[in-house]
Amino acid sequence: MLTADQIATYTEQGFFVLKGAIDEADIARLERGVDRNPPLDGTLGELTRYPAPGRYTLATQCLKDPDLAFLAEHPTVVDGARDLLGDQPILTAYVIYDRTPGGPGIPAHHDYKRWRPVGSSMNWLFTIVPFCDFNEETGQLFVAPGSHQVDRVRHGPSCALEVQPPTRPADESFIDPCLERGDLLFMNMHLWHRAAPNRSKQNRVGAFNKYAAASAPPATGYFLYDDDVYNALSDRGRSVIGVHSDRQILTTRSLLMRENAGGKEVLLCETDGRLCLPGGPTSTERAIPDWDLGNFIAPLQTHLRNQLAIELPWLSYIGDFPEADHLCRVYGYTLNSNGFPVPYKGRWVDPQTLSTEGFGYEAQALSRWLDPTIVRGKGLAQAQCRIDQFAY
């Protein structure tokens, strides 16, 4: 349990360090896990070959290794994240970063990103555990206290929160929190930070994991862990996994809702002789390539454009549902009254009809979309975010 003063420091500064929180035996165990699992995920090192100078990641399904999995459910990590998020923490990314000798630094940035499964929740944080001292030789991690600017997150006309573009902090505002092997840094999703290059002769390695509040799912949807990852955790630890399955997400659909004098309605389209939510097969967008797959907004926008002749500015994740022999990732959007009054191709169905006429997961998806306890953000396609992720 964190103290009230520690939580207040995090709230005000956007970060907090627990010195020596992870003991030496646990760090050594993590290093054994990394030795068996070279950091070859993602794109950070795609132009070089490990261990040439560069930045490399180990992520995706690496939690199958018990010498890595235990950190995801470590009581100090999870309990601290719960205190700061005010909710059950859900692991959105387990990432080991390895900056090899001569590897470059990272310029100042923040990590709220509306196209990424690991960055599009409205309430998430980093838990960073260095495996070595992050000093002038290996490369410090610098943070800008107070730069998380929580006042720029506001309620708007839709069910999704509005986030205004951030103010870049001055260069002189960044400080070195002097992270050492075994420390635990909690860092707010909006906090600006940067990293110095590795000028030493040793690898600069650390676990940079991310947890979202259970009530604030990523707007693009979770990274889908397979069942082996889920089974590698203890019964208690499994509560940090948002979604897991050995089935692939092969379709994506949108719950389009409107409200008029008659109440709420959901649009269904005819596909292969049956009524279902509009959408279709998934595809992988690579406008901003990375390892954290799961954003299917781009193909869904294409399906909606072709099926309904509409262009949605954003969508927000509802859930993953069994469909045939695979999973379907469903997003939601509520239509307002500002559109041109032309008919939509399909059938508008009220909630009672969804529940009583033998449809599948549609009623469950609508219930989740209307759940007032879920804090939603706006998910965008990668191509939209290359221009401006705060444009809508």
PAVEX-670085 format. One record per residue (C-alpha): residue number from 1; x, y, z. Coordinates in steps of 0.5 Angstrom, whole numbers, plus 500, padded with zeros to 3 digits. Each point is the difference from the previous one (the first is absolute). Layout:
BEGIN
+------+-----+-----+-----+
| resi |   X |   Y |   Z |
+------+-----+-----+-----+
|  NUM |   X |   Y |   Z |
...
+------+-----+-----+-----+
! end
This chain:
BEGIN
+------+-----+-----+-----+
| resi |   X |   Y |   Z |
+------+-----+-----+-----+
|    1 | 500 | 500 | 500 |
|    2 | 503 | 507 | 498 |
|    3 | 499 | 505 | 505 |
|    4 | 495 | 506 | 499 |
|    5 | 507 | 505 | 500 |
|    6 | 502 | 495 | 494 |
|    7 | 494 | 500 | 496 |
|    8 | 500 | 508 | 501 |
|    9 | 507 | 500 | 497 |
|   10 | 498 | 496 | 494 |
|   11 | 494 | 504 | 499 |
|   12 | 503 | 507 | 500 |
|   13 | 507 | 498 | 497 |
|   14 | 497 | 495 | 495 |
|   15 | 505 | 494 | 503 |
|   16 | 503 | 497 | 506 |
|   17 | 506 | 496 | 502 |
|   18 | 500 | 494 | 505 |
|   19 | 507 | 499 | 501 |
|   20 | 503 | 493 | 500 |
|   21 | 493 | 497 | 499 |
|   22 | 502 | 494 | 496 |
|   23 | 505 | 496 | 504 |
|   24 | 506 | 497 | 497 |
|   25 | 498 | 493 | 499 |
|   26 | 494 | 502 | 496 |
|   27 | 504 | 504 | 496 |
|   28 | 505 | 494 | 498 |
|   29 | 494 | 496 | 499 |
|   30 | 498 | 505 | 495 |
|   31 | 507 | 500 | 497 |
|   32 | 499 | 493 | 499 |
|   33 | 494 | 500 | 496 |
|   34 | 503 | 506 | 496 |
|   35 | 506 | 495 | 498 |
|   36 | 495 | 495 | 497 |
|   37 | 496 | 505 | 496 |
|   38 | 504 | 505 | 496 |
|   39 | 496 | 507 | 499 |
|   40 | 498 | 499 | 493 |
|   41 | 493 | 502 | 500 |
|   42 | 498 | 507 | 497 |
|   43 | 503 | 504 | 495 |
|   44 | 505 | 504 | 504 |
|   45 | 506 | 496 | 498 |
|   46 | 498 | 498 | 493 |
|   47 | 505 | 504 | 496 |
|   48 | 506 | 496 | 505 |
|   49 | 501 | 493 | 502 |
|   50 | 500 | 499 | 508 |
|   51 | 505 | 502 | 503 |
|   52 | 502 | 505 | 496 |
|   53 | 499 | 507 | 503 |
|   54 | 493 | 501 | 500 |
|   55 | 493 | 500 | 504 |
|   56 | 497 | 493 | 500 |
|   57 | 494 | 498 | 503 |
|   58 | 497 | 493 | 503 |
|   59 | 493 | 500 | 501 |
|   60 | 494 | 497 | 496 |
|   61 | 499 | 493 | 504 |
|   62 | 506 | 499 | 504 |
|   63 | 496 | 499 | 506 |
|   64 | 500 | 493 | 499 |
|   65 | 507 | 500 | 503 |
|   66 | 499 | 499 | 508 |
|   67 | 506 | 504 | 501 |
|   68 | 497 | 506 | 496 |
|   69 | 492 | 499 | 502 |
|   70 | 501 | 501 | 508 |
|   71 | 502 | 507 | 499 |
|   72 | 493 | 502 | 497 |
|   73 | 497 | 497 | 506 |
|   74 | 505 | 503 | 505 |
|   75 | 496 | 502 | 506 |
|   76 | 504 | 506 | 501 |
|   77 | 499 | 502 | 493 |
|   78 | 493 | 498 | 499 |
|   79 | 498 | 503 | 507 |
|   80 | 503 | 507 | 499 |
|   81 | 497 | 500 | 493 |
|   82 | 493 | 499 | 503 |
|   83 | 501 | 505 | 505 |
|   84 | 502 | 505 | 495 |
|   85 | 495 | 498 | 494 |
|   86 | 494 | 500 | 506 |
|   87 | 498 | 493 | 496 |
|   88 | 502 | 493 | 499 |
|   89 | 506 | 501 | 495 |
|   90 | 500 | 496 | 493 |
|   91 | 507 | 499 | 497 |
|   92 | 500 | 503 | 493 |
|   93 | 507 | 499 | 498 |
|   94 | 506 | 496 | 503 |
|   95 | 506 | 503 | 497 |
|   96 | 507 | 498 | 501 |
|   97 | 505 | 506 | 497 |
|   98 | 507 | 498 | 499 |
|   99 | 504 | 506 | 497 |
|  100 | 507 | 497 | 498 |
|  101 | 506 | 504 | 501 |
|  102 | 500 | 506 | 495 |
|  103 | 493 | 499 | 500 |
|  104 | 497 | 507 | 499 |
|  105 | 495 | 504 | 505 |
|  106 | 493 | 502 | 499 |
|  107 | 498 | 507 | 499 |
|  108 | 495 | 503 | 504 |
|  109 | 493 | 498 | 500 |
|  110 | 493 | 497 | 503 |
|  111 | 497 | 494 | 499 |
|  112 | 492 | 501 | 500 |
|  113 | 499 | 498 | 493 |
|  114 | 494 | 499 | 497 |
|  115 | 502 | 494 | 495 |
|  116 | 503 | 496 | 504 |
|  117 | 497 | 494 | 505 |
|  118 | 506 | 502 | 505 |
|  119 | 498 | 507 | 500 |
|  120 | 493 | 502 | 499 |
|  121 | 497 | 498 | 506 |
|  122 | 497 | 507 | 504 |
|  123 | 504 | 497 | 507 |
|  124 | 506 | 496 | 499 |
|  125 | 507 | 501 | 503 |
|  126 | 507 | 497 | 499 |
|  127 | 504 | 495 | 505 |
|  128 | 507 | 501 | 498 |
|  129 | 505 | 495 | 504 |
|  130 | 508 | 501 | 498 |
|  131 | 504 | 494 | 499 |
|  132 | 506 | 505 | 501 |
|  133 | 501 | 507 | 503 |
|  134 | 498 | 505 | 495 |
|  135 | 506 | 505 | 500 |
|  136 | 504 | 504 | 496 |
|  137 | 503 | 494 | 497 |
|  138 | 495 | 496 | 498 |
|  139 | 495 | 505 | 499 |
|  140 | 495 | 504 | 505 |
|  141 | 493 | 500 | 499 |
|  142 | 498 | 507 | 501 |
|  143 | 492 | 503 | 502 |
|  144 | 497 | 506 | 500 |
|  145 | 496 | 501 | 507 |
|  146 | 493 | 502 | 499 |
|  147 | 500 | 500 | 492 |
|  148 | 494 | 495 | 500 |
|  149 | 495 | 506 | 500 |
|  150 | 494 | 496 | 503 |
|  151 | 496 | 506 | 499 |
|  152 | 500 | 499 | 492 |
|  153 | 496 | 494 | 501 |
|  154 | 492 | 502 | 499 |
|  155 | 493 | 498 | 499 |
|  156 | 498 | 501 | 493 |
|  157 | 493 | 499 | 497 |
|  158 | 501 | 493 | 498 |
|  159 | 501 | 494 | 505 |
|  160 | 508 | 500 | 499 |
|  161 | 504 | 505 | 504 |
|  162 | 504 | 506 | 496 |
|  163 | 507 | 501 | 501 |
|  164 | 503 | 507 | 498 |
|  165 | 507 | 500 | 497 |
|  166 | 506 | 500 | 505 |
|  167 | 504 | 506 | 501 |
|  168 | 508 | 497 | 499 |
|  169 | 504 | 502 | 506 |
|  170 | 506 | 504 | 500 |
|  171 | 507 | 496 | 499 |
|  172 | 502 | 503 | 507 |
|  173 | 494 | 497 | 504 |
|  174 | 502 | 493 | 499 |
|  175 | 504 | 496 | 506 |
|  176 | 503 | 494 | 501 |
|  177 | 497 | 496 | 505 |
|  178 | 506 | 496 | 501 |
|  179 | 497 | 493 | 499 |
|  180 | 504 | 494 | 502 |
|  181 | 500 | 492 | 500 |
|  182 | 494 | 498 | 503 |
|  183 | 496 | 506 | 501 |
|  184 | 493 | 501 | 498 |
|  185 | 497 | 506 | 496 |
|  186 | 493 | 502 | 499 |
|  187 | 499 | 505 | 494 |
|  188 | 493 | 503 | 498 |
|  189 | 498 | 499 | 493 |
|  190 | 501 | 507 | 498 |
|  191 | 506 | 501 | 503 |
|  192 | 506 | 503 | 496 |
|  193 | 506 | 496 | 500 |
|  194 | 507 | 499 | 496 |
|  195 | 506 | 495 | 500 |
|  196 | 507 | 501 | 499 |
|  197 | 504 | 496 | 496 |
|  198 | 504 | 494 | 502 |
|  199 | 507 | 502 | 501 |
|  200 | 503 | 494 | 504 |
|  201 | 502 | 493 | 498 |
|  202 | 494 | 497 | 503 |
|  203 | 493 | 499 | 498 |
|  204 | 495 | 504 | 503 |
|  205 | 494 | 496 | 502 |
|  206 | 493 | 501 | 503 |
|  207 | 493 | 498 | 501 |
|  208 | 496 | 505 | 497 |
|  209 | 493 | 498 | 501 |
|  210 | 493 | 503 | 500 |
|  211 | 494 | 499 | 504 |
|  212 | 493 | 503 | 498 |
|  213 | 494 | 501 | 505 |
|  214 | 495 | 494 | 499 |
|  215 | 495 | 506 | 499 |
|  216 | 504 | 503 | 495 |
|  217 | 501 | 495 | 494 |
|  218 | 505 | 502 | 494 |
|  219 | 495 | 504 | 495 |
|  220 | 504 | 496 | 494 |
|  221 | 499 | 493 | 504 |
|  222 | 504 | 496 | 504 |
|  223 | 506 | 496 | 498 |
|  224 | 498 | 493 | 500 |
|  225 | 504 | 495 | 504 |
|  226 | 500 | 493 | 498 |
|  227 | 497 | 495 | 505 |
|  228 | 507 | 497 | 502 |
|  229 | 502 | 507 | 503 |
|  230 | 493 | 500 | 504 |
|  231 | 502 | 493 | 503 |
|  232 | 507 | 502 | 501 |
|  233 | 497 | 505 | 506 |
|  234 | 498 | 498 | 507 |
|  235 | 492 | 500 | 501 |
|  236 | 501 | 507 | 503 |
|  237 | 505 | 503 | 495 |
|  238 | 495 | 498 | 494 |
|  239 | 496 | 506 | 502 |
|  240 | 505 | 504 | 497 |
|  241 | 498 | 497 | 493 |
|  242 | 495 | 504 | 496 |
|  243 | 499 | 495 | 494 |
|  244 | 503 | 494 | 498 |
|  245 | 498 | 494 | 495 |
|  246 | 503 | 496 | 496 |
|  247 | 495 | 502 | 494 |
|  248 | 502 | 505 | 496 |
|  249 | 496 | 507 | 499 |
|  250 | 498 | 499 | 493 |
|  251 | 494 | 505 | 499 |
|  252 | 499 | 507 | 503 |
|  253 | 493 | 503 | 500 |
|  254 | 497 | 507 | 503 |
|  255 | 494 | 501 | 504 |
|  256 | 497 | 506 | 497 |
|  257 | 495 | 503 | 505 |
|  258 | 495 | 506 | 499 |
|  259 | 494 | 502 | 505 |
|  260 | 494 | 503 | 498 |
|  261 | 493 | 501 | 502 |
|  262 | 499 | 493 | 500 |
|  263 | 506 | 499 | 504 |
|  264 | 507 | 496 | 499 |
|  265 | 501 | 496 | 493 |
|  266 | 506 | 496 | 498 |
|  267 | 501 | 499 | 492 |
|  268 | 501 | 493 | 497 |
|  269 | 502 | 499 | 493 |
|  270 | 498 | 493 | 496 |
|  271 | 507 | 496 | 499 |
|  272 | 499 | 493 | 497 |
|  273 | 493 | 500 | 501 |
|  274 | 500 | 502 | 508 |
|  275 | 499 | 506 | 503 |
|  276 | 507 | 502 | 504 |
|  277 | 503 | 507 | 502 |
|  278 | 504 | 503 | 494 |
|  279 | 507 | 498 | 499 |
|  280 | 504 | 495 | 497 |
|  281 | 507 | 496 | 500 |
|  282 | 506 | 503 | 504 |
|  283 | 506 | 502 | 497 |
|  284 | 507 | 503 | 503 |
|  285 | 501 | 507 | 499 |
|  286 | 508 | 502 | 499 |
|  287 | 500 | 508 | 500 |
|  288 | 503 | 500 | 506 |
|  289 | 503 | 493 | 501 |
|  290 | 501 | 497 | 507 |
|  291 | 499 | 494 | 504 |
|  292 | 494 | 501 | 504 |
|  293 | 495 | 498 | 495 |
|  294 | 492 | 500 | 501 |
|  295 | 498 | 507 | 497 |
|  296 | 495 | 498 | 494 |
|  297 | 497 | 507 | 500 |
|  298 | 503 | 501 | 493 |
|  299 | 497 | 494 | 496 |
|  300 | 493 | 501 | 504 |
|  301 | 500 | 507 | 497 |
|  302 | 501 | 497 | 493 |
|  303 | 494 | 495 | 502 |
|  304 | 496 | 506 | 502 |
|  305 | 501 | 504 | 494 |
|  306 | 499 | 495 | 495 |
|  307 | 493 | 497 | 504 |
|  308 | 497 | 507 | 502 |
|  309 | 504 | 505 | 497 |
|  310 | 502 | 503 | 507 |
|  311 | 507 | 503 | 502 |
|  312 | 500 | 499 | 508 |
|  313 | 505 | 505 | 503 |
|  314 | 502 | 495 | 506 |
|  315 | 498 | 494 | 503 |
|  316 | 500 | 497 | 507 |
|  317 | 501 | 493 | 502 |
|  318 | 494 | 496 | 503 |
|  319 | 503 | 492 | 500 |
|  320 | 502 | 494 | 497 |
|  321 | 495 | 495 | 498 |
|  322 | 500 | 493 | 498 |
|  323 | 497 | 500 | 492 |
|  324 | 500 | 493 | 497 |
|  325 | 507 | 497 | 501 |
|  326 | 504 | 507 | 501 |
|  327 | 499 | 506 | 504 |
|  328 | 497 | 507 | 498 |
|  329 | 502 | 506 | 503 |
|  330 | 494 | 505 | 501 |
|  331 | 501 | 508 | 500 |
|  332 | 495 | 505 | 501 |
|  333 | 497 | 506 | 498 |
|  334 | 494 | 504 | 502 |
|  335 | 497 | 504 | 494 |
|  336 | 498 | 508 | 502 |
|  337 | 494 | 504 | 496 |
|  338 | 505 | 504 | 496 |
|  339 | 500 | 495 | 494 |
|  340 | 497 | 501 | 494 |
|  341 | 493 | 496 | 500 |
|  342 | 501 | 495 | 495 |
|  343 | 498 | 493 | 501 |
|  344 | 505 | 494 | 502 |
|  345 | 501 | 494 | 497 |
|  346 | 498 | 495 | 505 |
|  347 | 495 | 499 | 506 |
|  348 | 499 | 504 | 506 |
|  349 | 499 | 496 | 506 |
|  350 | 498 | 501 | 507 |
|  351 | 503 | 497 | 506 |
|  352 | 494 | 496 | 502 |
|  353 | 500 | 497 | 493 |
|  354 | 508 | 499 | 500 |
|  355 | 498 | 496 | 507 |
|  356 | 494 | 496 | 498 |
|  357 | 501 | 498 | 492 |
|  358 | 506 | 495 | 501 |
|  359 | 506 | 505 | 498 |
|  360 | 507 | 498 | 502 |
|  361 | 504 | 505 | 504 |
|  362 | 497 | 506 | 498 |
|  363 | 496 | 501 | 506 |
|  364 | 506 | 499 | 505 |
|  365 | 504 | 505 | 495 |
|  366 | 494 | 505 | 501 |
|  367 | 500 | 499 | 508 |
|  368 | 508 | 501 | 500 |
|  369 | 499 | 507 | 496 |
|  370 | 495 | 503 | 504 |
|  371 | 503 | 498 | 507 |
|  372 | 502 | 506 | 503 |
|  373 | 505 | 498 | 504 |
|  374 | 505 | 499 | 494 |
|  375 | 505 | 506 | 499 |
|  376 | 500 | 500 | 492 |
|  377 | 505 | 503 | 496 |
|  378 | 501 | 501 | 492 |
|  379 | 503 | 495 | 496 |
|  380 | 503 | 502 | 494 |
|  381 | 503 | 497 | 494 |
|  382 | 508 | 500 | 499 |
|  383 | 499 | 504 | 494 |
|  384 | 496 | 505 | 503 |
|  385 | 505 | 501 | 506 |
|  386 | 506 | 501 | 495 |
|  387 | 497 | 507 | 499 |
|  388 | 497 | 502 | 507 |
|  389 | 498 | 495 | 505 |
|  390 | 496 | 506 | 503 |
|  391 | 496 | 502 | 494 |
|  392 | 493 | 497 | 502 |
+------+-----+-----+-----+
! end
